[in-house]
Amino acid sequence: MTPERQPGLDDAALEARIAALQSAIELWARQRDMWSDCGFQSFAERVGAEPGAWACVTVLHFEGPFYTMFNGTWDDGSQTSFDELVESLGFEYELNDHVSVHFYPLDPELRAAFGSYFHWRWVCSLIEPDCADVYEELYAHFARRPDDLHRIGWREFEILLFRIFQNQGFSAELGPGSGDGGVDIKLLQRDPLGDIMTYVQAKHYAGHRKIGLGPVQALYGLTRADEVQHGVMVTTSDYLPGARTFAARDNVQLALRTSDDVAQWCRTATAGIVEDKSTLISKAHLERVLGQIGSNRDPRILHAHTGYGITANAFALVLKETRHAALLMALPRSQISGDGQMGWERPITDGAALANLTGDMVWRARRSSERGAVSYWDGHSLYHMWDGQAANFNHAD
């Protein structure tokens, strides 16, 4: 569960703590002529994955003098001085991959506040038109914290509503965001007696800016002009009495909704999401997919090189994907030559792979496409389409 934000530790205050930490480290390094080939990145920029249980507030990446200090066998006292500086600022650090260190707050309350802050940033990064079916945090966050709807932008609010309506079973069409003629989302509900169309208008307003009669009448007029059966207005604020009275008339098919309704929709969506992603894929379906693939090259089979100081392989199968996200399942490996320390191996795509349809073997990844080349990043490994050739491993590097 995401930690609650501590009083007095708002976004600006937390960002100031990060800036102070970075400035102090840079000053310390410049005084020792060590500030070369290094810099700071956020965890999201550096790793590109969701934040862990312990929020990493910043990442120092480096070569040159810092690399020697952290990875060398001789210490001139610089690392002891660095340790004391970081601790005096209320943080600790961990060497991550020989070329970067991650910083974490020492104080539990500050740690909880940063956990909330970075989880929020993570949720915002998920507000894409086709991510929410893979990343359940998107619904769960706003189900718990409807007030945070005020912290996202108007377009993100429209996209969130679009995903919620899709989750409810509607065929939904998201408008362009501008020049949409007052219709942000179109909902089509298939019905044996005739399809039902609903126009949705989103009003991302501050809490004190209540909606009056004019906008509500305008939406109603638009539905009448286009012969649309229903209209829905959804706002992050509220409605004035005149607007509510008009929408309540018997001959007006218009629903007025607020953040409380959005939170309830999110709770419903969250309840319908299965945490064990492997249960979303039937064994029969996986058998059919593996039967189609055989041992041939297939765009659904992925490969990644893994390991530090060694060369290892990881193979995965794409179970489900959208434009921005994917569900992957680990594929077992078969060694075709070598002595166990060095050799060549291939993914297993026959019935033996069925054993991997379990919760700990199915995970999610971000999907990216650049110049036609698709890649998948899960925070640890970068997967690309397997080339169909045996892959080298060397555990003795």
BELGI-V566837 format. One line per field, one symbol per residue. psi: psi as a letter, one per 30 degrees, with the letter a starting at -180 (. if undefined). burial: + if it has 16 or more other C-alpha atoms within 10 Angstrom, else -. Layout:
psi = ???
burial = ???
//
This chain:
psi = kkkkkkkfiaeeeeeeeeeeeeeeeeeeeefghfikhlaklleeeeeglkkaejjjflkjklabeeeeefflfkkgfeeeeeeeeeeffglllkkehfglkkkkkekeeeeeeeeeefeeeeeeffilfgfffejffeeeefeeifffffflleeeeeeeeeeeeeefgkjkjklfflhgggjekkkkjkkfgkkkkkkkkkjillefilkaeeeeeeeeeeeeeghkelkkkklgbakleeeeeeffkegjikkklaeeeeeeeeeeeeffkkejffffkleeeeeeeeeeebglkkffklkkklkkfljlkkklkjeklaefllklkkkllkkflageekakllkkgafffffgileffklllkklkjhfkklkkgfekjklkkgflkkkljgg.
burial = -+--+---+----+--++--++--++-++----++--+-+-+++--+-+++---+++++++++-+++-++--------------++----+++-----+++++++---++++++++++++-++--++++++++++++++++++--+--++---++++++++++++++--+-+-++-+----+++++++--------+++++++++----++-+--++-++-++------++++++++++---++-++-----++-+++++++++++++++--+---++-------++-++--+------+++++++----+++++++++-+--++++++++++-+------+++++++++--++--++--+++++++-------+++++-++++++-+-+++++---
//
